[in-house]
Amino acid sequence: MKKIVVLIAIVLVSVACKKEVKKEITKKEEVAALKYPKVLEVVLEKHGGIEQWKKMKTLSFTLKNEEHTTDLHSRKIVVNSPEYSLGFDGREVWLQQQDSTAFKRDPKFYYNLYFYFYAMPFVLADDGIIYSETEPLTFEGISYPGVKISYKANVGTSPDDNYFIFYHPETKQMAWLGYTVTFFSKEPTDAYKIIRYNDWENVNGLLLPKTITWYAKNEKGQPTEPTKGPIKFAMPLLSEASLADSFYEKPKQ
């Protein structure tokens, strides 16, 4: 009798394990169905994997005297500093400041600017993206292969923007980001800026940048030297918990 009970238990465990394996395979198939280019899949995996990224709900970091917090699923954002606050509540971009001259940028351009730079390469796997080939980038004798990222019409506030991600040929880590800015002109452009990503840290299982550095380019579009010192990100946090919607709303005066 005991043998029969044990046998039944083994069968039940076996069936449960098969179901778990099937669930895991289904998950991987779902991720594969997103149709990222194979090279981008490799880069994303090197940085912790898109599955781990999709588990996260809240991202925050400090930049100079600003604290940036983002809901990764709704893309609501708050940027807090001693002099001003701005953000996106899911409907509109808002700004609140003690002095009308405290914030000198366009809030609609700035509120998610550094979120995109910081959340690389994972934001390059968003919906509405078109992937294509691009020429490699060369720096100090190393040729970095790349992928061009463009957007479908009416995706985001600047659908004519283009991004170019370049990765190290051996480590497969992201190494450079090229990007165009069309927010102000509303016209497509071939002129692009370039940022070096070569300083990473592990944040809850994902490799995110610790610093980024803008570089000048030569006449062939290849990076030459830094245009300024590195931008430093501090106090990073990635959490599977969400903050209340009210956190992202404009504070009442």
C-alpha positions as CSV (number, residue, x, y, z in Angstrom):
1,M,0.0,0.0,0.0
2,K,2.8,2.4,0.9
3,K,4.5,1.7,-2.4
4,I,1.3,2.6,-4.3
5,V,1.1,5.9,-2.3
6,V,4.7,6.7,-3.1
7,L,4.3,5.9,-6.7
8,I,1.2,8.2,-7.0
9,A,3.2,10.9,-5.3
10,I,6.1,10.5,-7.8
11,V,3.7,10.7,-10.7
12,L,2.0,13.8,-9.3
13,V,5.4,15.5,-8.8
14,S,6.5,14.5,-12.3
15,V,3.3,15.9,-13.8
16,A,3.8,19.2,-11.8
17,C,7.4,19.4,-13.0
18,K,6.3,19.0,-16.6
19,K,3.8,21.7,-16.2
20,E,6.4,24.1,-14.7
21,V,8.8,23.3,-17.6
22,K,6.0,23.9,-20.1
23,K,5.3,27.3,-18.4
24,E,8.9,28.2,-18.6
25,I,9.1,27.2,-22.3
26,T,6.0,29.2,-23.0
27,K,7.5,32.2,-21.3
28,K,10.6,32.0,-23.4
29,E,8.5,31.5,-26.6
30,E,6.5,34.7,-25.7
31,V,9.7,36.7,-25.3
32,A,11.0,35.3,-28.6
33,A,7.7,36.2,-30.3
34,L,8.5,39.9,-29.6
35,K,10.8,39.6,-32.6
36,Y,13.8,41.5,-31.4
37,P,16.8,41.1,-33.7
38,K,18.9,38.2,-32.6
39,V,21.9,40.5,-31.8
40,L,19.7,42.7,-29.6
41,E,18.4,39.6,-27.8
42,V,22.0,38.7,-27.0
43,V,22.8,42.3,-25.7
44,L,19.7,42.3,-23.6
45,E,20.5,38.9,-22.1
46,K,24.0,40.2,-21.3
47,H,22.5,43.0,-19.3
48,G,20.2,40.7,-17.3
49,G,17.5,39.7,-19.7
50,I,14.2,41.2,-20.9
51,E,12.3,38.9,-18.6
52,Q,14.0,40.3,-15.5
53,W,13.4,43.8,-16.8
54,K,9.7,43.2,-17.3
55,K,9.3,42.0,-13.7
56,M,10.4,45.5,-12.4
57,K,7.8,48.1,-11.9
58,T,9.6,51.1,-10.3
59,L,13.0,52.6,-11.3
60,S,14.7,55.5,-9.5
61,F,18.1,57.2,-9.5
62,T,19.7,60.5,-8.5
63,L,21.3,62.8,-11.0
64,K,23.1,65.8,-9.5
65,N,20.4,67.3,-7.2
66,E,17.5,65.6,-9.0
67,E,15.7,62.4,-8.0
68,H,14.1,60.7,-11.0
69,T,11.4,58.0,-10.4
70,T,9.6,56.1,-13.1
71,D,6.7,53.6,-13.2
72,L,8.2,51.2,-15.8
73,H,4.8,49.9,-17.0
74,S,2.8,53.2,-17.3
75,R,5.9,55.4,-17.8
76,K,4.6,57.9,-15.4
77,I,7.6,59.9,-14.1
78,V,8.5,62.4,-11.3
79,V,11.7,64.5,-11.2
80,N,12.2,66.1,-7.8
81,S,14.8,68.7,-6.8
82,P,15.0,71.4,-4.1
83,E,14.0,74.1,-6.6
84,Y,11.4,72.4,-8.7
85,S,9.4,69.3,-9.5
86,L,8.1,68.0,-12.8
87,G,6.6,64.9,-14.2
88,F,4.1,63.0,-16.3
89,D,1.0,61.8,-14.5
90,G,-0.2,59.6,-17.4
91,R,-2.2,62.4,-19.0
92,E,0.0,65.5,-19.1
93,V,3.4,66.8,-18.3
94,W,3.4,69.2,-15.3
95,L,5.9,71.6,-13.7
96,Q,6.0,73.2,-10.3
97,Q,8.7,75.5,-9.1
98,Q,9.3,78.0,-6.3
99,D,10.8,80.6,-8.7
100,S,9.6,81.0,-12.3
101,T,13.3,81.0,-13.4
102,A,14.4,77.9,-11.5
103,F,13.7,75.4,-14.4
104,K,15.2,76.6,-17.7
105,R,14.3,73.7,-20.0
106,D,11.2,72.5,-21.8
107,P,9.5,70.1,-19.3
108,K,8.0,68.0,-22.2
109,F,11.5,67.4,-23.6
110,Y,13.3,67.0,-20.3
111,Y,11.0,64.9,-18.0
112,N,11.9,61.5,-19.4
113,L,15.2,62.4,-21.1
114,Y,17.6,60.9,-18.6
115,F,15.2,58.0,-17.9
116,Y,15.8,56.9,-21.5
117,F,19.6,57.3,-21.3
118,Y,19.7,55.4,-18.0
119,A,17.3,52.6,-18.9
120,M,19.5,51.5,-21.9
121,P,19.5,49.0,-23.5
122,F,16.0,47.9,-22.2
123,V,14.0,50.8,-23.6
124,L,15.1,49.8,-27.0
125,A,12.8,46.8,-26.7
126,D,9.7,49.0,-26.3
127,D,6.6,48.5,-28.5
128,G,6.3,50.4,-31.8
129,I,10.0,50.0,-32.7
130,I,11.5,49.2,-36.1
131,Y,14.9,47.6,-36.2
132,S,17.4,47.8,-39.1
133,E,21.1,47.4,-39.8
134,T,23.6,50.2,-39.4
135,E,27.3,50.6,-40.1
136,P,29.6,49.7,-37.2
137,L,31.3,52.3,-35.1
138,T,35.1,52.3,-34.6
139,F,37.0,53.6,-31.6
140,E,40.6,52.9,-30.6
141,G,40.9,50.0,-33.0
142,I,37.8,48.2,-32.0
143,S,34.8,47.9,-34.4
144,Y,31.5,47.9,-32.6
145,P,28.6,46.3,-34.5
146,G,25.3,48.2,-34.2
147,V,21.5,48.2,-34.6
148,K,19.4,51.1,-35.8
149,I,16.2,51.8,-33.9
150,S,13.4,53.9,-35.4
151,Y,9.7,54.3,-34.5
152,K,6.4,53.7,-36.1
153,A,4.3,56.9,-36.9
154,N,2.7,58.5,-33.9
155,V,4.7,56.6,-31.3
156,G,5.8,59.0,-28.5
157,T,6.3,62.7,-28.8
158,S,9.2,62.4,-31.3
159,P,8.5,59.5,-33.6
160,D,11.1,60.7,-36.1
161,D,13.9,60.2,-33.6
162,N,16.5,57.5,-34.4
163,Y,18.7,55.6,-32.0
164,F,21.8,53.5,-32.8
165,I,23.0,51.0,-30.3
166,F,26.6,49.7,-30.6
167,Y,27.9,46.7,-28.6
168,H,31.3,45.3,-27.9
169,P,32.1,42.5,-30.4
170,E,33.4,40.1,-27.7
171,T,31.5,40.9,-24.4
172,K,28.2,41.8,-26.2
173,Q,27.7,44.6,-23.7
174,M,26.3,47.9,-24.9
175,A,29.1,50.3,-25.5
176,W,27.8,53.3,-27.4
177,L,24.5,55.1,-28.1
178,G,23.9,57.3,-31.1
179,Y,20.7,59.4,-31.2
180,T,19.0,62.2,-33.1
181,V,16.9,65.0,-31.6
182,T,13.7,66.0,-33.5
183,F,11.6,67.3,-30.6
184,F,12.1,71.0,-31.4
185,S,12.4,70.9,-35.2
186,K,9.8,68.2,-35.8
187,E,11.8,67.3,-38.8
188,P,13.9,64.1,-39.5
189,T,17.6,64.6,-39.3
190,D,20.8,62.7,-40.0
191,A,22.8,64.6,-37.5
192,Y,23.3,62.6,-34.3
193,K,25.0,62.8,-31.0
194,I,26.9,60.0,-29.4
195,I,27.3,58.7,-25.8
196,R,29.8,56.2,-24.5
197,Y,28.6,53.5,-22.1
198,N,31.5,51.8,-20.4
199,D,30.8,52.0,-16.7
200,W,28.1,49.6,-15.5
201,E,26.7,48.3,-12.2
202,N,24.4,45.5,-11.2
203,V,21.0,46.8,-9.9
204,N,18.7,44.0,-8.8
205,G,20.1,41.6,-11.4
206,L,20.3,44.1,-14.3
207,L,23.3,45.9,-15.6
208,L,22.6,49.6,-15.7
209,P,25.0,52.5,-16.4
210,K,26.9,54.1,-13.5
211,T,28.2,56.9,-15.8
212,I,27.7,58.0,-19.4
213,T,30.0,60.4,-21.4
214,W,29.2,62.4,-24.5
215,Y,31.8,62.3,-27.3
216,A,32.8,64.5,-30.2
217,K,32.9,62.9,-33.7
218,N,35.2,63.3,-36.7
219,E,34.1,63.9,-40.3
220,K,33.4,60.2,-40.7
221,G,31.1,60.2,-37.7
222,Q,33.4,58.2,-35.5
223,P,33.9,59.2,-31.8
224,T,37.1,61.1,-31.0
225,E,37.2,62.5,-27.4
226,P,34.8,63.4,-24.6
227,T,33.1,66.8,-24.9
228,K,32.6,67.1,-21.2
229,G,33.0,65.1,-18.0
230,P,30.9,62.0,-17.3
231,I,27.3,62.2,-16.1
232,K,27.0,60.2,-12.9
233,F,24.0,58.3,-11.8
234,A,23.7,57.6,-8.0
235,M,21.5,55.7,-5.6
236,P,19.9,53.4,-8.2
237,L,16.8,51.4,-7.2
238,L,14.8,48.8,-9.1
239,S,11.7,47.3,-7.5
240,E,8.9,44.9,-8.3
241,A,6.6,47.1,-6.2
242,S,4.5,50.0,-7.7
243,L,4.0,53.4,-6.1
244,A,0.6,54.9,-5.8
245,D,-0.7,56.9,-8.8
246,S,-0.9,60.0,-6.5
247,F,2.9,60.0,-6.3
248,Y,3.1,61.0,-9.9
249,E,0.6,63.8,-9.7
250,K,1.4,67.5,-9.5
251,P,1.6,68.5,-5.8
252,K,-1.1,70.8,-4.6
253,Q,0.3,74.2,-3.7
